[in-house]
């Protein structure tokens, strides 16, 4: 059975569970638990004969032999017991719960997974299956899972520009379900790429490092990587369940590829003496930060700079406010331009993210020695937003829509570039002289303002209006959150 048919078969069962109130995310979690146990069982059999460290009372065979309420009761014990185990086991089953309340449907799901020989499926098929399920989950906008899902074609283009090399480390401080790791993995294992045994081992065990603060999302990330042959079922996970911003990085990396969370400023809920809840701005007091701010995106940008080796490279998705915000934003931008080589900015179109109202960009920059010199000579800006119209359903962003940018970026030698209608160069002196050192630069004329007879299709136009309104609302919420309360 090919991956498409397998995704459809497994996903169709979700519709049955939806009637019981099991959402896409909950279903995906249960699949993760059961898939992991089935794979571990297969690895424990000949010819592999691996010690999976799963207690016999909690292995796949113990589940497969039960039905009805005994199965449900045993499944709960398994989840609880494995959540107390160390390393990958404990990470996958951390605070695991059974969300399938009908024992008959749980038994059917066990039987469906048991029917497949998962090890015999190659990594591409298993990986495509899980990625397909993650994308379907992201498309369910009510679940909010879309915030953890960066369009894969955008990741692919970013990776093709950076072109990671074998034997080097790659990090993502807010890795979600692992999209950037898999994009880099696909690049490093692309057709025609030959890795020796040492490089293959390094790719599997020592290349990818991440943080994901949400336990359930980290679980999905670890499973996604495991199904792509990254990591071991009995190894120590390289994705930490922690807030990356709390402290400086324990090590530095060759590459950082990331799409840090957008939205409101960092905050935490506190309870006052009267028992009333309030939200307090969360700032990170770090010696290595240029500025103390409660703006989450600015903090991630500073953190990413601290994660890079002196020769490190970064490609980061950032919202528009990072380009023009004053105060701490301006100071951070100026320091970034001075201390790093900020060389490329891609203005992304609207309508490509599952979270509505997102106006974003990709910033490419390289670390440089801390020698007091100004390292940004100038920034090339590519405008893929003006007069470009995309929607998730009827006109999704495709890889070919990014091809012109990748060619203009010229990964083979980015120092040899040519200006075009959408690609322009702005030297450091010009950028530093702009109000607040703003990188929010446009030069193309919006044709839709003049050509009312050739407006985009109604669904595209409606989505753009929604995106603009959502973006405005998000800005108002940030302002409101920062107002003093009585």
N, C-alpha and C positions, 0 to 999 in steps of 0.2 A: 504494500500500500504506500503510495507516495505521500509526501508531507502535506499537500493540500487536502487530500482525501482524509488523512488522519486528523488534521486540524478540524475539518468539518464534522467528522464523526464525534470527536471529543467535545467540540463546542456545541453540537446539537443537543447533547445531554444537558447542557446548561439551561436550555429553554425549559426543560422539564422541571429543573430545580428552581427556576425563577418563580414558578407558581407557589413554591414553599417559602418564598422570601429570601432565597439565597442569591445574592448579587454576583456580578461577574468577578469582582475582586475576591470574594469569599470562596467562590468555586475554584478560582485559580490557586488560592492557597491550599485547598484540599488536594488538588491535583499535584501540587508541589510535594506535599507530605507523602502521598501514595507513590508518586513516580520515583521519589528518592528511595523509598523502601524497596520498590520493585527492582530498581537498578542495583541497589546494594545486594539484594538477593542473587541477582544474575552474576554479579562479580564474585560472590562467594562460592559459586558452582564451578566445576571443571570447565575449561582448562585454566581458569584464572585462580581459583582457590584462595581468594584474598580474605584476610581477616578484616571485616568491616567494622568491628568494635560495637556492633549492634547486639544487645542482649538477646538470647534465643527467645525469651518470652515476648520480645517486642518485634521480632523479624516479620518478613512478608508472609512466611508460611503460617505464622500464628494468626494472621488476619484472614488469609485465604480460606482457612478451614472453618470459619464461623459465619453465621447469618443471623438476621433478626436482631433482637435486643442484646444477645450475648456479643454479637459483633460490635454493636454501638458501645457497650460498656468496655469491651476490651480495647477498642480504638481510643477511647478517652484515656485509659491507663497508659497506652503506648505513647500518645502525644505528651502526656505529663512526664513520663519516665525519660523519654529521649530529650526533652527540654532541659533536663538536669545534667546531660552528658557534656563533656568538654568538646572543644574544637568545632569542626564543621557540623557534627550532629546537633550540638547544643545551639548553634547559630540557626540552622534550618528549623528546628523545632522550638525555638525560644517563645515562651508563652503561647504555644499552639493550642487552638481550640477547635472542636468539631462544630461546624456550622450546618452540617447536613442532619437534620433532625429525624428524617424518615429512614429507619434502618434498612428498609427494602431498597431504597435508592442508593444508600451507602454501599450496600452489597453489590448492586449493579455496577457502580463505579469501580469497585475493586475488581470485579470480573472483567470489565472492559479493559482496564490497565493490565490485568493478568494475561489477557489474550494476546498481547503483543510481546515479541522478543525485542526489547529495547536496545540491548547491546548490539544486535545485528544491524540496527539502523546506523548509518554513518552519522558523524557529528553534524554535517550540514542538515540532514533530515530532522534529527532530534532538535537541533538549534532552531531551524526554520519553524518547526512545530511550536516551540515555546514562544519564539518571537511573534509568531502569528497570533497566539493567544494573548500576549501582552498588548499587541496593537489593538485587538478587538476590545480588550479591557479599557484601553486608553480612549477608544472611540465612544465609550459609555460616559458621556460628559457629566452625568449626575454623580458618578463615583468619585470624580476628582482625580482619577488616576492619570489623566492626560498631563498633569503637571510634572509627572516623572518620565514622560515619553517625548524625546526629541525626535523630530522627523528623521528617519533613517537616511533619506537621500541627502539631507543637509550634513549629517555626520559624515557620510561617505565623501562629500565634496571637501569638508574641512580636513579630513584625514589625507585626502589626495594632495591637498596643498602643503600640509606639514610633512608628509611622507616619513613617518617614523621608521627608524632603522632597527634591525634585529639586535638583541643583546642590550637594549636600552630600556629604562623604566618609564612607565606611563601612569599618571595619576589623575584622579577625578575626585575633588573634595565633596561633591554632592552627586554621587554616581547613579542615583535612581535605580533603574533596572539593568544598568550596565551597557547602555547603548554605545557609548564612546569606546568602551573596552572592546566590544565586539566589532565595531567599525575598524579599529586599529588591528585587531586580530585578523580580520578578513583581508586587510591590506598586506599584512606580514605573511599571510598564507595564500596570497593570490596566485593565479596561474602563472607559471614561469619562475616563481620565487622558490629557490631551493635552500632550505635551512639544514645545516648539519645537526648532528645529535645534540651537541652542546647548546646550540641556538634553540632547538626544539624544546629542550628541558627548561631553558631560561624563559621561553615564551609561556610555557605552561605553569611554572611555579614562581617566577621572580619578576615578571614584567608588570603586572597590573596591581595597583594599590588604590583603595578608595575609602570614602566615608559615606555612610547613609544613616541619617539620624532616625528614620522611621523603621522600626523593626520588621514590619511586614514587607516593606519595599526592599529592605536589605535581603530578606529571605528570597524574594523573587530574583534579585540580582545574583545571589550566590548560585541559585539553581540554574539560571540562564547561562552563567559562565560554565558551570559544571557540565551542562548538556553540550556545550561547545568544546569540551575537552580542556577547560582551563581549571586548574586546581584539582584537588583529590577529595574523595568522599570521606576520607579519614584524616585529612590534613588540617592545618590551621588556616582559617579564612584570612585573606588579605584585604577584605572589606570590613572596616570597623563600624560598629554600631555606636557612633558618637558624633557630637557636634564638632565639625572640623575647625570652627572658628574659636573654640575655647582657648586653645594654646597654639604655640608655634609648631611647625611640622617636626616630626622625629627624624625625618630624613628628607633630602632634596631629590628632585627627579629630573629626568631628561626632557620629558614632555608633560604638559598639563592640557588635557582636552576636557572641557566642561560646559555645562549649561546650568549654572547655579539657580536656585529657586527664585522666581519673581514674586511680586506681590507686596504686601504691606511691610513696613519696617519691622525689624526684629523686636519681638516683645514677649513678655511672659505674664501669666495670670498670677496675681497675688491676692491674698485675702487680708483685709484690714481688721482692726480690733473689733469692729462692729459685725464682723462676719460677712461683709460685703465684698464682692469680687471686683477687682479693677485690673486694668492692663498697664503694665509699667514698661517703658522703653528699655530694651536690653542692649547695653553697650559692652564692648569687649575691650578691656584694658590690657593692651599688649604692647610691649616695648618695641616690637618690630613693625608696628603699624605706624604709618605717617600721621594719621588722624584718627581720633576717637569719634565714632559716629554710630547711630542706631540704624543707619541705612544698610540693609542686609547685602545688597548688591555691591556697594562700595567696600564693605568688609570682606566679601569674597574676593573681590579684585585684589585688595591688599594681601590677603592670605595666599592667593595664587602666586603673586610675585615672590612671596617668602618661600614657596615650595620649589622654586626652580633652581637648578644648578646654575653656575655662572654661564654655562653654554646652553642652558635650557630654553625651550620654546613653548609658547602657549597659544591656544586658539580657544577663545571663550565667548559664549553667547551672553550678551548683556542687554538690558532694556535701555530705551532711549534716555531715561533720566540720568544714567551714568555719563552720558555724553555732554549734558548741559547744566546739571544741577550745580548751584552755587555753594558757597560756604566750604564745608569739608570736601564736597565734590570737586570744586575747582582746585583746591590744594592737592588732592589726590591725583587729579589729571595732570597737573603740572609736574608733580614728582614722578609720575609714571613716564611722561615724555622725557624727563631729564635722565632718569636712572635706567630705563629700558629702551630698547630700540622698537618703538611702536611703528610698524611699517605698513599695515594694511587694515582697512575697515570695510566690511561688507554690510551695506544697509539692506536688511531683509524685508521682503514684502509682508503685508498683513495677510491673515487668513490661512497661515500654514501651521499654527500651533493649536492643540486641542483646548488649551486655556484661551478663552476669548479675550479680545482687547489687547493682545500682546503686540507691542511694537518693539522689535529687537534688532540687534546687530551682531556680527561676529568680529571680535577684535583679535588681531594677530600681533603678537609681540615676542621679542627675544630678550632674555636676561643679559645683562652686561656687568662687567666688574664695577665695584663701588669705588670709583676713582675720582669722583667730583666732576667728571666731564658730562656734557649733554650728549646723550647717545642717540636720540631720535633726530635723524636728518630731515625727515619729512614723512608724511602719511599718504598713501594711495587710498582713495575712497572709491568704492564701486557701489553705485546706486541701483539696486535691484528692486526698489520699492515704487518709484514714480512711474505711473502708467502701467504697472504690473498688477494683475488681478488674479487671485487664487481663492479657492474655497476647499474645505476638507472633502466635501462630498462630490461636487460636480467638476471641479477643476483643481485637483490637488497638485502640489509642487512635485515635479518630476526631476530626476537626476539631470536630464538634458536641459532643463531650465537653468541649471547652475553651470553648465559646461563653458559658456562664454566667460564667466567669472574665473573658473579654474584656469582656463587658457590665458586670461589676462594676468592672473596671479603669477603665472610662469614658474611653477615649482622647480624646474630644472635650474633656473637662475633668476631669482626674483629681482636682482639688480639690473636686469635688462627687461624693461617694461615699456609699453607704448600707451599713451593716452588715447582714449576713445570717447564717444558720446557719454558713456556711463562710467568711465574710469578716469579719474583725475588725480593729479599730484598736488599736495599742499605742503610747502616747506615749513620747517620748524618755526622760523621767524614769523611767518604768516599766522600759524596756529597760536603761538604764544601771545601775539598781539590782539587776538580776538577777545571779545568780552567773555570773561570767565574761562578763557582758553577752551571755548566750546568746540567740540568736534561734531556738533549737529549741523552739518553742512549739506545744502541742496543747491543744485544749479539747473536741473532739468525743469522744463515747464510742464505743469499738469495739464495734459491735453483735454481731459474730460471737462475742464472748466469752460472751454471754448466750444467744444464739439458736442452739443447737446443731442444731436441726431445719432451719435454713435456711442451712446453710453454702454457700459458693461451690461451683461444679462441681468435681469431683475434679482436673481438669487445671489449673484456676486455683489451687486450694488447693496442689497439688503445686508449681506454679511459685513461689508465694509462699514456701513452705517453702525451696525452692532459693535464692530471692533472699535470704532472711534468713540462710541458712547461708553463702552466698557473701559477703555483706556482713560477717558475723562473721569469716570466714576472711581477708578483705582487711584487716580491722582488726588481726587477730593478726599477719599478715605485716608490717604497718607497725611494730607494736611489736617484733617479732623483728628487723627490719632495723635498728632503732635501738639494740638491745642491744650492749654492748661485747663484742668477741671476745677470746679469750685470745691 
